[in-house]
Amino acid sequence: MKTTLRLTLLMLIAGLIGCSIPKEVLVKEGTLMINGSEVFYKTMGEGEPLIVIHGGPVLDHSYLLPHLEPLAQDYQLIFYDQRASGRSSVEIDSASMSMSGFMEDVELIRKALQLDKINLLAHSWGGLIAMNYAIKYDQNLNHLILSNSIAPNVADWQAENAVVAQNIDPEIQNKLNNIVSSGLLRTEDPREYINEMMTLSYHVQMYDTANLRNLKLYIPQDYMLRNQIFGLLGPDMNNFDLYTQLASVKTPTLVLYGESEGAVDLHAQKMANSFKHGQLSVIEKSGHFPFIESNKTFLAQVEDFLSK
């Protein structure tokens, strides 16, 4: 009798709060041969596909985890490490190290995974890849989310970088300079010092620096080699302006920034207005990583936007 009653109560409770009980999430990972190079990918969950483009360059998808994992309850999350990044191969045709190459990788991943129309969520540097993809492959998108993205043109991007530079604490800047001048980055395994540099650099990108403890970065041992390869992107990063082309994008687009980012006062609204169906959201108590600092608000806004 007691056992039956206990089971009945458990079933009743599950029925009342069932919507809050996470379902088991299917996780798959592997590599895809994209443009002659192995690209690492990971999928989580099932449902409408949501491809996630990480920031960087040279970072990988892992810093976005576990912050975006709740989305896998309703969507198939598709993470990948960009060419020459993270767990993807460093062996790559130098001629393909261009913005066009990075953009086409997204389309090749879509085809390799046999996806129809997709949703795209891009963070920071990844936003530039996503905007280029939307311009060429608008017809393959359901929704586009640009989280803390690089600005659509060089002038606005450099203006924001100038604000960031002005806000760096002098003590932090001295520590960064000391690491560079020490020669530690030229050691056989410089990962510890690269991680320290990145952590120091991101102080100014946080609304609350205490949240840095939740930013986990993967630094490969050959990071410096990968960074050198990314230098081939220089010409593309020195001269770009997408504002006019973005006007042709019909995909509903959400532009997200944290309230403490320079972009909010510089180009955020202009950027959102450049899309036919663009909207801007500024997340309070957040900087460049709102999915860390204001996770519930970030996820709620993303889910609400994707449901429309």
N, C-alpha and C positions, 0 to 999 in steps of 0.2 A: 504493500500500500504506500509506504514512504517512498519507495523507488519510483512508483508510478506518478506520485504527486510531484516528486523532484523533476522527473522528465517532463511532466506537463508544464511546470513553471519555467523550465529552461526553454521549451518550445514557445511559450507565451512571450517570454522576454525576447527571444530571437525574432519573433514576429513583430514586436513593437519597435525594436532597434535594428532590424535586419538591414536597413539601408546604410547603417554605419559600420557593418561588419565587412571588412575587406575580403573580396573574393580572391581565390588563388590566381596569381598572375603568371602566365606562360612567358618564360624568358628563353630566347635563343641568341646565339652569337656565333660569329665566324668571320670569314673573309670573302670578299668579292673581287674578282679581277676586273678592275676599272682602268681603262686607258693604259693597259699593260702593266699596272701596278696593283699590288694587293692592298685593299682597303678594309679595315676592320669595321664591323658593324654589330650592333646589339639591338634586338627587338624585345619589347616588353608589352604584354597584354594583347588583347584582340579587339577588333572593331575598326572604325574609320581610321585610316593611317595618318599619323602626325610625325613628319620627319623633323628632327631637331638638328640645327646647325650650330655647332659650338663656336665660341670666340677664340681669340688668340692674337695673331697666328702662333703656331707651334704647340698650343695646348691640345687637349683631347676632350672627349665628351664627359669624362668622369667627374669633373667639378660640378656638373649639373645634377649629379646623383648624390643623395637620394631625393633631392628637392623637387624634382619633376615626377618622381615615381607614382604619386597618387593619381596622375592623369591616366596611368595604365589601367585603372579600373574601368575606364570608359572608351579608351582609344588604344590603338596599336602604336606605341611609341617606337620610333626608329632612330636610334643614335648611330653616328658613324664618326670615325676619326678622319679628318681631312687628309688629303695626300701629303705625305712626308710628316705627318703629325701622329702623336700618341703611339698606338699599336699598329698603325698602317705602315707599309713598307717605306723605307728611306730610299730604296732603289726606284728611281723615277726618271722619266725622260725630261730633261731640263726644259725642252721646248714646250712642254705642257704646263709649266709653272707660270700660269697667267690667270687673270680673272676669268677669262673665257673657259679655261680648263677647269677651274674650281666650280664654276657655274654648271658646266656640262656634266660634272661628276654627279650632281644631284639628279639630273635627268637619267643618267645611266643607272644609278641606284634604284630609281623609281621603276625603270624597265626591268632590271635584274630581279627585283622582288615581285615583279608582275603586278604592280599597283596601277589602279586607274587614276582618278583624281585624288590629290593629296592635300593635306593641310601642311603648312610650313611654319615652324617656329625657329627664329634665329636670334642669337645673342651676340651683341657687341660687333666684333669684326665680321662674324657670320652674317650680320644684317646686310652687308654689302654684297655678299654672295647671293643672298635671298632676293634682294632687289633686282639684281641682274637676271636671276632666274625668272622672276615674275614678269619682267619686261619681255623676255623671249618666249616663256612658256605659260603665259597667263591662263590659257585654256586648260592647263593641267592642274589648276589650283582651285580649292574650295575656299580656303581662308589663308591669310598671311598675317603672321604676328612678328613684329620687329621689336625685340626687347633690348633697350639700351644700345641701339644700333649706332654704328658709325654714320655720320651725316651723308646725304646723297652727293655732296660735292666736296672737293678738296678745301675750298676756302672755309666752309662751315666746320669741317672736320678739324682743320688747323686752328680755328678760333677756339673751339672747345678744348683742344690740347693745350692751348696757351693758358686757359683758365685753370686747367688741372695743374699745370706747371707752377702757376702763381700760388696755388693753394698748398703745395707740398711743404711740409714742415722743414725748416732748415736743418734740423738735427737728422731727420730722415734722409734728406738729400746728402748730407755728409757721410752717412753710413753707406748709402748707395755708391757714392764716389770712391769710398775707401775699398769697397769690394772690387770695383772695376780696376782700380790702380794697383791692387795687391797682387794681381796675377793669379788669383785663386780660380778664376773661370777657365784658366788654361791647364788646370790639373787633369789627370787621367779620368777622374770621376768628379765633376763639378756640381753634381745634383744638389748637394746640401746648400751651396752658395747661391745657385740659381733660385732655389726655392725661397731662400732668405731674401733675395733681391725682389722677387715677385711679391712676397708678403709685405715687404716694406713699401713697394710701389702702390699696392692696393690700399694702404692706409687712407690715402686721400680719396679713394673711390667708395669708401664706406660711410654711411650715415653715422653708424656707431662702430668704432674699430673693434669693439669686443666681439663683433660678429665674424671677424676674420678667422676665429677658431673653427668656424663651420665651412670655411672655404678650403677644400682638399684638392691639391693639385698633383697631377701625375707628371713627373719629370723623367724622361728617358735618359739613359747614360750618354747617348749620342745627341743630346739636345743641341749642343753647339753646332754640330754638323747640320742638323735639321734647320736650325736658325739661319745658317749660311745659305742653304738651298732656298729658303723663303726670301732671301735677298733678291732673288730673280724677279720677284713681284714689283720691285722698285718702280719701273716705268709706269705700270698700271696704277700704282698708288700715288704717283706724283701728279697725275692729270686725269681726273674723272669728274663728271657732272651729269647726274642722272635725273635731275628735276624735270626736264622737259619730257623725257621718255616715260617717267613714272605716271604722267598724266594719261597714258594709254592703258594703264593697268586697271582692269575692271574688278579684280578680286577684292572682296571686302578686306580691309587692312586695319589692324590695330597697332598703333605706335605706343610703346610703353617706355616710360623713363621713371627713375627715382627722383624724388623732390630735390635732392641735394646735387643733382647733376647739372653741369653748366649748360647742357643742351636745352634744358627747360626754358631758360631765358634767351637762348640764342636761336635755335632753329627747329625745335620740336614741333611747334604748331605749323610752321611753314612746311615741314616735312609731311605731316599728316594731311595737310591741305593739298599736297601735290598729287595725291591719289584720288581717283574718282569717288571711291567709297572708303575714305580714310577717317579714322578717329584717333584722338590722342587721349591717353590716360596717364596721369602723374600719380605715382604711388607714394603715399606719405611714409615718413620715417625710413626711407630707403635711399641708397645710392645706386651704384652700377650693378648691384646684384640683388634686386628686389625679391627674387625667388628664395634668397637666403634670409634677408632682413625682414621681409613682410610676406612670408610664404603663403599664408592662408589668403591674404588679399590678392596676391599675384595669381594663385591657382583659381580663385573664384572668378577673377576677371577673364582669365584665359578660357575657362570652361563656359562662362556666360557668352563670350564672343563666339566660340566654336559651335554653340548650340543654336545660333541664329541662322 
